[in-house]
Amino acid sequence: MNVTNADNQVDKIAAAAQKILAIPESGPGLCPVRDILDRIGDKWSLFSILHLGSAGSLRFNELRKRIDGISQRMLTVTLRMLEADGLVTRTVYAEVPPRVEYCLTELGQGLLGAVIEFGNWASQHAPAIAQARKSFAAREKVEAEG
């Protein structure tokens, strides 16, 4: 049996995925990858990272206006979580009225590259995903009727 470059690539990808998914010795439920992905994998975190990455630094209300549909409370919670994880810096200026700006840290900038890659993938594959959803809904409808 001949092994092709494509087979080798699939094996490398599978090995990389298995390495990421490996449960650490500390036990199940403490996987650092899962913890981090749970924290940054929501849409508000991703959009916050993208907007801060594109703008450099933004005031709270500027960021809120750019992220369609986010509430003040949700943006506050999201920014606090990103700050706690070392991805965002919050700078308070001693002015009247007080001015607060948010920007990505070096760690956040590193994550921005992956978020952009994910966004590019999503944009590129959006039509195929929309078609798959449409086909799935049609099959579900036929199964429900029959």
C-alpha positions as CSV (number, residue, x, y, z in Angstrom):
1,M,0.0,0.0,0.0
2,N,1.4,3.4,-1.0
3,V,1.2,6.3,1.4
4,T,0.6,9.6,-0.2
5,N,1.5,13.1,0.9
6,A,-2.2,13.7,1.5
7,D,-2.3,10.6,3.8
8,N,0.7,12.0,5.7
9,Q,-1.0,15.4,6.1
10,V,-4.1,13.7,7.4
11,D,-2.0,11.7,9.9
12,K,-0.2,14.9,11.0
13,I,-3.5,16.7,11.5
14,A,-5.0,13.8,13.4
15,A,-1.9,13.6,15.7
16,A,-2.0,17.4,16.3
17,A,-5.7,17.2,17.3
18,Q,-5.1,14.2,19.5
19,K,-2.3,16.0,21.3
20,I,-4.6,19.0,22.0
21,L,-7.4,16.8,23.2
22,A,-5.3,14.7,25.5
23,I,-6.5,14.8,29.1
24,P,-3.7,16.1,31.4
25,E,-2.5,14.0,34.3
26,S,-4.3,16.2,36.7
27,G,-7.6,14.5,35.6
28,P,-10.6,15.0,33.5
29,G,-12.3,18.4,33.5
30,L,-9.1,20.3,34.0
31,C,-8.0,20.4,30.4
32,P,-6.4,23.9,29.8
33,V,-7.5,23.9,26.1
34,R,-11.1,23.4,27.0
35,D,-11.0,26.0,29.7
36,I,-9.5,28.6,27.4
37,L,-11.8,27.8,24.5
38,D,-14.8,28.0,26.8
39,R,-13.7,31.4,27.8
40,I,-12.8,32.9,24.4
41,G,-15.0,30.8,22.1
42,D,-18.2,32.8,22.5
43,K,-19.2,35.3,19.8
44,W,-18.9,38.3,22.0
45,S,-15.3,37.6,22.9
46,L,-14.4,36.9,19.3
47,F,-16.0,40.1,18.1
48,S,-14.4,42.1,20.9
49,I,-11.0,40.8,20.0
50,L,-11.6,41.5,16.3
51,H,-12.7,45.1,16.9
52,L,-10.0,45.9,19.3
53,G,-7.5,44.4,16.9
54,S,-8.7,46.4,14.0
55,A,-8.9,49.7,16.0
56,G,-5.9,49.5,18.3
57,S,-7.8,50.9,21.3
58,L,-11.4,51.8,21.9
59,R,-13.5,53.4,24.6
60,F,-16.3,51.2,26.0
61,N,-19.1,52.9,24.1
62,E,-17.2,52.9,20.9
63,L,-16.7,49.2,21.1
64,R,-20.3,48.7,22.1
65,K,-21.5,50.6,19.0
66,R,-19.3,48.4,16.8
67,I,-20.6,45.1,18.1
68,D,-24.1,44.8,16.9
69,G,-26.5,43.3,19.4
70,I,-24.3,43.3,22.5
71,S,-25.8,44.7,25.7
72,Q,-23.9,47.0,28.1
73,R,-23.8,44.2,30.7
74,M,-22.6,41.5,28.3
75,L,-19.8,43.8,27.0
76,T,-18.8,44.6,30.6
77,V,-18.7,40.9,31.5
78,T,-16.8,40.0,28.3
79,L,-14.2,42.7,28.7
80,R,-13.6,41.7,32.4
81,M,-13.1,38.0,31.4
82,L,-10.7,39.0,28.6
83,E,-8.8,41.3,31.0
84,A,-8.6,38.5,33.6
85,D,-7.2,36.2,31.0
86,G,-4.5,38.8,30.1
87,L,-5.9,39.4,26.6
88,V,-7.1,42.9,27.1
89,T,-5.7,45.9,28.9
90,R,-8.1,48.4,30.6
91,T,-6.6,51.9,30.9
92,V,-8.3,54.5,33.1
93,Y,-7.3,58.1,32.4
94,A,-7.6,60.7,35.3
95,E,-9.9,63.1,33.5
96,V,-13.3,64.6,34.1
97,P,-15.4,62.8,33.0
98,P,-13.2,59.6,33.4
99,R,-12.0,58.1,30.2
100,V,-11.4,54.3,29.9
101,E,-9.9,52.6,26.9
102,Y,-9.4,49.0,26.1
103,C,-6.8,47.4,23.8
104,L,-5.3,44.0,23.2
105,T,-2.2,42.9,25.1
106,E,0.6,41.1,23.4
107,L,-1.1,37.9,24.3
108,G,-4.3,39.2,22.8
109,Q,-2.5,40.2,19.6
110,G,-1.2,36.7,19.3
111,L,-4.8,35.3,19.6
112,L,-6.0,37.9,17.0
113,G,-4.1,36.1,14.3
114,A,-6.0,32.8,15.0
115,V,-9.3,34.7,15.3
116,I,-8.7,36.3,11.9
117,E,-7.9,32.9,10.4
118,F,-11.1,31.5,11.8
119,G,-13.1,34.5,10.5
120,N,-11.5,34.0,7.0
121,W,-12.4,30.3,7.1
122,A,-16.0,31.2,8.1
123,S,-16.3,33.8,5.3
124,Q,-14.9,31.4,2.7
125,H,-17.2,28.5,3.7
126,A,-20.4,30.4,4.6
127,P,-22.1,29.5,1.3
128,A,-21.4,25.8,1.7
129,I,-22.5,25.9,5.3
130,A,-25.7,27.7,4.4
131,Q,-26.4,25.1,1.7
132,A,-25.8,22.2,4.1
133,R,-28.2,23.8,6.6
134,K,-30.8,24.2,3.9
135,S,-30.4,20.5,2.9
136,F,-30.5,19.4,6.5
137,A,-33.7,21.3,7.2
138,A,-35.3,19.9,4.0
139,R,-34.4,16.3,5.1
140,E,-35.7,17.0,8.6
141,K,-39.0,18.2,7.2
142,V,-39.4,15.1,5.0
143,E,-38.6,12.8,7.9
144,A,-41.1,14.7,10.2
145,E,-43.9,14.4,7.5
146,G,-43.2,10.8,6.6
